[in-house]
Amino acid sequence: MDTTSETIVSATTPRGEIALRVRPDPSGSGVVHELVVAGVFAMDSLDPSTEVALAQEALARVDSPDRVLVGGLGLGFTTWQVLKDKRVRHVDVVEIEEDLVAWARLALAPTLGLVARHPRVTIHAGDVDRVLHGESDPAGPWDLVLLDVDNGPSFLVHEGNERLYRADALRAALSRLAPGGVLAIWAAQREPALLDTLESLSPTDEVLLEVEREGRRLEYALYLARA
């Protein structure tokens, strides 16, 4: 993360500080937005290709993705890619940080503003784990459930998110899918234990994505399980 970053806005939450920052774009055009959660670099707008791929890979696996649930708002790139598919009639976004939801509605980052204003989107401030267990609105079923709330089970943004990758939580997520639906999970690296758990519950694909960032080759992973 670039040390020249400047904080646009920050807030203290029960899970720690959340901050939206900007830094100069290395290309010299504009700025790069960064999201930092509890001191952990969550994502930036420099290269959202893997967030986009999460949506693309999931959408390619269903015939009629009418309803989609996105767990984790981030900077909005996954949801914005979902909305580009005209088959999608409605997207529920569940974000645990109320302040990030407010910043989206204030359009403090470009894609966040596009998502928050879109007529096919409803953003809910809440815990996606409770939603997937049927303990909180919105209610399913969904044709796609996309989870991008962490950097994966080996690099958690919040320690409490560990429960999302347990077999009972994954089983609950799969139960919220319509017939033929897909559960898709983003991770910052390969997660063999997660793959094993998903495969014990449902047929699952692992998709590896190579990205070059600031001179480094990185490998991300997507996990896609069918209802």
Salt bridges, closest charged atoms under 4 A:
GLU34 OE2 - ARG23 NH1 2.42
ASP44 OD2 - ARG23 NH2 3.09
ASP44 OD2 - ARG213 NH2 2.77
GLU57 OE1 - ARG61 NH1 2.71
ASP85 OD2 - ARG87 NH2 2.76
ASP92 OD2 - ARG67 NH2 3.12
ASP92 OD1 - HIS90 NE2 3.36
ASP92 OD1 - HIS124 NE2 2.85
GLU97 OE2 - ARG15 NE 2.91
GLU97 OE2 - HIS158 NE2 3.57
ASP127 OD2 - ARG163 NH2 2.49
ASP129 OD1 - HIS133 ND1 3.39
ASP129 OD2 - ARG163 NE 2.95
GLU135 OE1 - ARG130 NH1 3.50
GLU162 OE1 - ARG166 NH2 2.70
ASP205 OD2 - ARG61 NE 3.22
GLU206 OE1 - ARG190 NH2 3.00
GLU210 OE1 - ARG217 NH2 3.03
GLU212 OE1 - ARG217 NH1 3.48
GLU214 OE2 - ARG23 NH2 3.54
